[in-house]
Structures are given as C-alpha cells and as structure tokens.
C-alpha cells in the first residue's frame, strides 16, 4: 500500500470516529453530484421570519410554516468549479450563492468547501478561512461538505506547519481546523450536535 493510500485510510478511520461521513470520489463532478444528492434528501432549512411568534391569522401562520427553497453556499471556489456547481444547482432548482452570507444568517442548507490540507491522525480538515464569506458559510450551514485531495493529507499536525506559515504570511491570517460536526456538552453535560455550527460534516476524499 502506498503512503498516500495509507494516510487516506487513516483519515477516513479517524474522521469516522468523530461522526464525519467519509466518501471516496474521483472527480469534482462527483463531489457536486454527491452534494446535490445530500441536499435533495434533507429537509429545507426552516427560517423563522420576525413576527411568527405572535398570534397570527391562519393565512399569515401558513406563510410562517412554509419551507423556503434550499440553498448551497460555496464561497471561494475557483471560477470554473463555481460555474459547474452553479449550473448543477440551477438544473435542480437549488439556489446557489458564493457571497452575501450575512443575508443568510438564519442558515443555509449546505456549505461546500475545498480544504487546503487534512490531518489524518485526528480526521481534521484544514481550511484557509481568511474570507469572512467562507467562515460564515461553514458556520451557518446545516451540512458542511468538504473536499479533501488525498495528496494533501498529512499524518500529524506538525506536518502542516509549513503550510500554515505560508497561509498566514500576509496578515491577517485565519486557518480553520475542522474535526467532525459541531458539538458541545457544556449544558448539563449532555452532548448536543450542531449548536455552534453544522449538524453534519461530509468529507469527500478526492483521489488525485
């Protein structure tokens, strides 16, 4: 077994232990199809407009109960990839956005990203998150789909040091280490998923 294959297997194992859903893919087009399939199968993000907590008429209440269309957010994608994913979303009636996350703070269905690297020993995705748009997209989505090229996987955190130095060379630097879905046990020591971020993390290992 090659070292790259070994690290990919270790990444899949460790990420799975922290509830990430790991899938092997061969092309970005497969990643887009996978993302749209996940989007199709999930319930739409339920946004609660201001005033819906009031005693409303039947008609107004129905508007509050109505589900809005689904949204996939993918800021920071290369232009060609953004066009391909945008076209695929349009064909399935899904709204595709690459900016304006502050207008969607109540939540988007899926945040789609491509990681700069990954750490196999902890199942961690490493993202250059200088862009506020990308930070918001990965925090306000219900599902985060992250593509990781197998050639970018390193075994330990110390092996991404040179990459971090490069990414943070021009201040301000902001690199996110994402391990599994958002979780906390701060409230009465009860584990809660999705409190500070996505309910699910899907890692797509791209064979390159």
N, C-alpha and C positions, 0 to 999 in steps of 0.2 A: 504493500500500500504506500502511495506517495505521501509526503509530508502534508501537502495541501489537502488530500483526501482525509488524512487523519485529523487535521485541525477542523475540517468541515464536520466530521462525525462528532468530534468533541464539542464543537459549538452547538450542534443540534441537541446533543445529550444535555448539556448544561442549561441551555435556554429552555428546554422542555421541563426541567426541574423547577423553573420559576414561572411556569404556566404559559410560556410563549408557545405559539403554534408554528412549527417549523416545516417548510415545504421546499423541496428542491425544484429549481427551474433552469431552463437552458437559454431563454431569451427574455428581453424586456417585454416583448409582446405577450409572453406567457404571464408575466407579472401583472400586466394591465388586465388580461382576461381573468386572472385569479381575483384581482381587486374588485372588478365589476361583479363577479360571482358572489363574493362576500357581501357586497353592497346590496345585491338583489335579494339575498336571503335574510338580511337583517331588517328589523323594523326601522322605519324612518325616525330620525331624531325628533322627539316631540318638544317643540318650542312652546313656551307659555307666555303669550303676549301680556303686557301690563293691563290690569283690569279684569283678568279672567278669574281672579279670586273673589270677585264681587257677585252679588245676587243678580244674575243676568236673565234676560228673556231667552226663550227656547232657541230663537234664531241666533242670538249672539253666543249662547253657550255652545251651539253646534260649531260655530267658527273656531271657538277655543279648542274644541275636541278634534278638529280636523287635523290630519297629519300633513305636514308640508312635504315638498319634494325632497329627494335625497341629494346630498352634497358630498363631492370628493374634492379635497383640498390638496394641492401638490405644488407648493411654492419651491422655487429653487431648481426645478428640473431643467435640463438643457432644452433649448427651443424645440428641437426635433422630437424629443421624448414627450414634451408637454403637448405638442400638436397631436401626436399619436394617441395619447391618453384622452385628450380633449375630444377628439373625433369619436373615439370609442364610447365615451360618456354620452355624447350628443346622440349617438345611434340608439342608446338605451334609455334616453330621457332623463339622464342624471346630470345635475348641474355640476360643472367643473370650474374651479377657481384656483388661481395662482397667487392672488393678492387680495387685500381688503379683509383680512381676518378679523379686524376689530369690528366689522359689521356683522360678524357671525359668532359673537362671543357666547351666545346661548348654545352653541355646539354645532359641529359638522359631523357627518356620518363617518367618513374615513379620511385620515391623513396619510398621504403617500409620500415616502421619502426614499432616498438612496444614501446609504451610510458611507462614510469615508473609510471606516475600518470596523473590525469587531474583535472582541477579546474572548477566545474560546474557553478559558478556564472558568469564566463566570457567565458565559452566554450573553455578553453585553454588546450592544450596538453603539458605535461612536459616530456622532453627527456633528459636523461643523454648523453651529447654530447662531452665528453672528446675526443672521437675519431675524428680526422680530416676527416676520411673517411665518418663518419656519418654526420658530419656538411656539407660537400660538397654535399653528396647525397641528403640532404633535401633542399639545396640551388640551385643546378643546374638542378633539375628535373622540368619538366613542370607540373607534377601532383604528389602530395605527398599523399600517402595512409598511415594513421596512425591507428594502432590497439590500442584500449584502453580497458583494462579489467574493467568491471563495478565495481568490488571490489576495484579498485584503485582510483575511483573518490572521490574527497573531495569537500566540498561545497565552501570553501573560500581559498584564497591563504595562509592565516596564518596556515591552517591545513596541509600544505605540508612542514612546516618549519623543522620538524624533519627529513623528507626525504632529504631535501636539505643539511642539516648538514651532513648527512651520505654520500651523493653523493660527497660532497666537502671536506670530511675529509682528503683525500690524495690529496695534491696539485699536479698539477694544476686542479682545478675543473671547469667544464663548463656545465651549465644546460640551455637548451633552453626552453623558454615559447613560444609556437606557437599558435596564435589565428587567425584563418581564413587564407585565401590566402594572398600572398604578395600584398601590396597596398601602394600607395603614392598619395598625392595631392600637392606635392612640386612644380610641374611645372604648373604655371599659374592657380593653384587651381583646376586643372582638375584631377578627380580620375582616376588613371591608375592601372590596375591589373597586377601582375606578373613582376614588374620592378626589384625588388630585390630578387625574389625567385619564387616559384611555382605559376602557374596560378590558380590551383585548390587544395583545401585541402579536402580529403575524410577521415572522421573519422568513423572507424568501431568499434562499441560498442560490445565487446565480453562478452557475458553473462557467468559469471563464478561463 
